[in-house]
Amino acid sequence: MQPKDLLQLTEQFGSPIYVYDAEKIKSQYNRLTKAFSKVDNLRINYAMKALSNVAILQLLKEMGSGLDTVSIQEVLLGLHAGYAPEKIFYTPNGVSLEEIEEVNAMGVQINIDNLSILEQFGTKHPDVPVCIRINPHVMAGGNTNISVGHIDSKFGISIHQLPHLVRIVQNTKMNIVGIHMHTGSDILDIEVFLYAAEILFDAAKNFKNLEFLDFGSGFKVPYKKDDIETDIEELGKKLSKRFNAFCKEYGKELTLIFEPGKFLVSEAGQFLVKVNVIKQTTSTVFAGIDSGFNHLIRPMLYGSQHQIDNISNPKGKERFYSVVGYICETDTFANNRRIPEIKEGDILSFRNAGAYCYSMASNYNSRYRPAEVLWMNGKGHLIRAHETFEDLLKNQIPLPIEATV
Ligand SMILES: *Cc1c(COP(=O)(O)O)cnc(C)c1O
């Protein structure tokens, strides 16, 4: 996607819009499968919470991907997009037994992440093939917001509870077909990942009927210049070798599963906004845009730094700006960022806007959520329209007149 294409899309569909590049999603998918080509049975389950537009789900389905879901509603969206139930995994956290039973009845592989539900489910449905989520207590990345494998994490069954877990499985005679871990969102150090994998291999030896091992995700992609990314090729080389050796030892060809979200879609996305106002104060030049954290919350929620380009003036002289949104509270996208000179009316692009951007958008300040466009074969396809006033009123029930006096 060239700047002129992006400007044209903003003209055509109106700002703000999310634009996703189908080619980039494909190349990331192929990169991952290639890195693990030495593994005979590899399965990629796209973690759809990153970007759940049905058109994106269809695109990934065409590439051969499965789905990783975290709610029954995501399962419904996946089925709606045409995924067969057996291509969908359900990896929830803290949901009710009833929801798990409902999803199981749809023919979707369930993954249980606590002993209480495991015991209840196993007692009622001993024949159902179940995957268990283990927490290996390995820190991946330094930020506790995004490291879910550490000791205080609410995710997974602690590896220290393995004896209790094995006892439940023996008592209920339930059918454990897979073991899963997902240690967090930032794997920088491959050795840390491989260390966690060893814990999973060790745990796996306790179960005789396994069909797969699921290593979750946490692949990091670069957000800003000089950011390090997960070396997928290196991880592929090392983990494939170890996985194949484990299968020999276990005596069975298991399937290796990954469930990447960010890795597949983050870099494919750009968020295009228009500059409403340039405001010079005594200390700062603000560029105020026609969007806010209601559309892209990652900078405010996680301190994420999305690269910002001025696609209306890419060759302009660089100046320092604070880029801020229109929400009526602190709403900062970037502080003191060097950006080619910005005029009112310019179109700015936020990079890495494919993952956890639209899917976390809200109607705060009663603003509409933006449109989404898929760029494919040199053409923009509208895959979600801008919201309208009807969307804000949907499901609202005004009081009858007589009750308001
Ligand atoms: C969110 C999530 C993922 C995807 O994580 P990314 O960092 O986006 O790759 C994978 N598995 C589970 C269980 C998740 O909750």
The ligand as an ORCA input file, in Angstrom:
! r2SCAN-3c Opt
* xyz 0 1
  C      -4.490    -13.503     22.986
  C      -4.146    -14.921     22.874
  C      -3.288    -15.361     21.856
  C      -2.642    -14.438     20.860
  O      -1.634    -13.659     21.393
  P      -0.757    -12.708     20.429
  O       0.208    -12.052     21.307
  O      -1.701    -11.756     19.776
  O      -0.122    -13.565     19.401
  C      -3.030    -16.718     21.788
  N      -3.581    -17.585     22.660
  C      -4.419    -17.195     23.645
  C      -4.993    -18.205     24.555
  C      -4.721    -15.847     23.781
  O      -5.539    -15.465     24.771
*
